[in-house]
Amino acid sequence: MLPMPGWHDLVTSQDILEYRTTVVRLSGDGGGGLTVKLQLCVFMLVLGVMGAAASAQQSAAASSPVTAELVASVEAVKAGEPFMVAVRFNIQPKWHIYWKHGGQAGIPTEVKFELPEGFTVGEVAYPVPIKFVQPGDIIGYGYENEALLMAYVTPPEELSIREVPIKARAKWLVCAETCIPGRQDLSMTLPVTDESRPANAALFAEWTARVPAVIDGYGQLITNVKTEVRQDGRDAVNTTTFSAFATLSDVDFYPAGDPGLRIEDIKVEQTGEKEFRVTYTISPLAGFKQWARELEALVVYTGPAGRHGTMITFPTPEPPAEKQN
Amino acid sequence: MRFALTSLFAVVLMGVLAMPAAAEEQKAKVGEKAPNFTLKDQSGNEVSLSDFAGKIVVLEMFNEQCPFVVKHYREGHMNALANKYKEQGVVWLAINPTYGSTIESNKAIAEKWNIDRPILHDAESKVAKLYRATNTPHMYVIDQEGTLRYMGAIDSNRSAKTEDIDGATNYVDQALQALLSGSEISTPETKAYGCTIKFPPN
């Protein structure tokens, strides 16, 4: 087992700023004279260096029910050796943020990573979310307590730089009884190394295991996915059926959204020992003439190894034929 | 007599059979008649949609605690939009479907935010459900014939920042302009964005 660095190694400018603010406030409460002024000077200096934008964000971050931090699966970067970066969200009890498909009323959480030229960054992976059925039967998909949104980074085969700056921009909507939109810019710098130096191994192992499988992919438990679209005018009733490789419970279906489609009345039934049927209605919004012809959906289930999910796709109703003039 | 009784029975039976379907049909849908409702405003007076027959009516699902609503009030954008069309006879009704809100809280916020339009008390979210509202703000435009002609988001930028209003397309403004000039509404329905409505516990 390799030693894991503490979070202080990955501290962001955001954190430093908050720390300084705390120092000033604490001293201020004590009513100290010169020390307060000195520390205030340091504070102002830090503020000056970091700019007004950072200070505005600091106040937002301090009061937000969700905080974001940037983490990596290595403590130093080796040329050509892929690693993972992630934004770790810490969410206060009773609050939630949203999955990449927010459901009927949510807004997806977005993370964008920025690395130096020559590095490639993969697609952001969203772990299997939970479903919240809010009063009024409004369905949302997302995360409570904690979530890690991750991406693979591949460094170039040769590295001429000594340090690798990594930036991330996180955007979210956090909701409990009301909703608060938030955003945070995060950054860290990793040194360049000749040998592999993993970090946060347990954290990444836990969260990569929660990333949905793909159909025919490793470790996933459903097969034989078929969807029948029964179209009536513009609307359709879809029936998606699939079989399981194991005994599954808590099977559910979380469809992606489309700006032009309303997907409702999702009903999941078990039709055989390992057979399932999902029915749902798809109604295009008035005035929309086009939409995605195929959408993804996450089939979630509890199997022998616990709760997991598989990404599948389903077809949408045929858009109306273009009128010929 | 027997025939009459049978017919009466048949009529009653048909009525019973038709009821669930009718309830389902009643929910708001673009292109169909906007369902009527009666709610109390911030002074305690009853207001019905049918009071405004022959007029264009805007409905606005409102919650003063939602940052996406605040976005449009912070610098007076919502009031300005309502006032712009008030002169042209457009009625604007805010509806507060937030569980826990009261006539008094609606009155307080109307005074604080200079809202001279009704804020209707719908803390049981009945009208919100009737109109299939999911978010605040969630907007509706009803034409002079009482037909729902727009439902969805207030504008095209899913942000809570007031400075994003200027570059966005305001769908309500667009629908009202089209209705008043007799042209087609280019975007009659969109997905609303904002805070999830706080419905009463199930």
Interface residues (C-beta under 8 A of the other chain):
Chain A: Q104 A105 G106 I107 Q134 P135 G136 D137 I138 G140 C175 E177 T178 C179 I180 P181 G257 P259 R262 L285 A286 G287 F288
Chain B: K29 V30 G31 N63 Q65 C66 P67 F68 Y99 S125 A128 K129 T134 N135 M151 G152 R158 S159 A160 I185 S186 T187 P188 E189 T190 K191 A192 Y193 G194 C195 T196 I197 K198 F199 P200 P201 N202
